[in-house]
Amino acid sequence: MNVKIRKGEISGTIFAPSSKSFTQRYVLYSAFSNRPIKINNVSFSDDEIISIKIAETCNAFIVYDKKSIRIKPDFRCPDRIYAGESGTSYRLSLGLLAARKCQTLITGEGQLARRPVETLINALSEAGSNFNRCEDGFYRLDAGNSSNKPVRIDGSTSSQFISAMLYYYSILGSGKFTAGNMVSEDYVKITESCLRNFGVTVYGNGNNYSITTGNYDIKDIDIEGDYSSASYFMVLGIFSGNIKIKNLNENSLQPDRIVVDLLRRATGSIDFHNGELNVEKANNMGEIIVDASVSPDIAPIISVIGIFSPAGVKIYNYHRLKTKESDRWKGIIDMCRAFGASVVTNEEFIFIKRDSIKDPESIAFTDHRMIMSAIIAGIIAESHTEYKNVEKINKSYPEFLNDMKRVGINISFDMDLYH
């Protein structure tokens, strides 16, 4: 699906969509641990739906009620699961299936098979599971000999490897492991928070982890709003108008919450008030520095600021961006140059700075975050750009275009495929 977007009089309020990081963790752990739960404020992004379908494949009965789901698990090992393009569901499911001693074929979309998972496979294999790599790049698992043997795992590629091992040992009832070189540690804290709500105790110091399982009380959980999704409207607001964002937890564990601090320091035009995040058009813009090893998901939208900022944006540890849903390092460079920015790269960082704003005829990404970032760039630039593959944004933010309309953006579609 292709769209063209025209800037209107920007002002309004949006409700931040659910954090799929939380939703997927609760859905999958409930299904695999046989612990029922009701989950509220679900946005039903593609990634959330993938986790729900995996739960159903594992014999969980799901009751749908508007933006809530009730999970009634009765776990059975599936012959096959489909992980779509969801790295979180894929990697967590590997740990959970192994702990459940399943014999399962894991499948998904081609891009997911190319994302790194070997470090996790090696750790689970050391603990007794057997994996055979298929021609499509996914795996057939035989976990009949899985155990709670202590292992060591490197976390420099993805924090999801650490989260998968936490899930693995918690399903087994107890265990210990060592993690090294961890990136995006706050995502592991989200996993620990989820496990605590299910009665699991995690002792960890960032390297050595010990897990024990107990009783749980929680039966009902509200999923907080997603900072990475809300960040598109934060950036739009500081350039174009007044926007209020509801449903964000000011004390969130999400690493992407740092976007508020980054924009506050650079502009002074964003802050919480009475539980809402208020974003006003900025009069000044300072340099922004972001660490992609901590918050890779906000790097694309922060790079948009650089297109229009004389002070510029620096993105450190950009190599982390090469193993996401696409090569976001290349995507960021291509997008920023398409809109006329000066882009300089060295071994340490990418530096993006305003130069001569351009009006690209079309932008064609397949990565949901790159598409949404490019749309925001086009609105700020008041371009006439056509954006392709826009249906891909459903992976994380199904209501993105509708929320655009809510704040005054005009959207024209080449076909009526967006719901």
Order of alpha helices (4+ residues) and beta strands (2+ residues): beta-beta-alpha-beta-alpha-beta-beta-beta-alpha-beta-alpha-alpha-beta-beta-beta-alpha-beta-alpha-beta-beta-beta-alpha-beta-alpha-beta-beta-beta-alpha-beta-alpha-beta-beta-beta-alpha-beta-alpha-beta
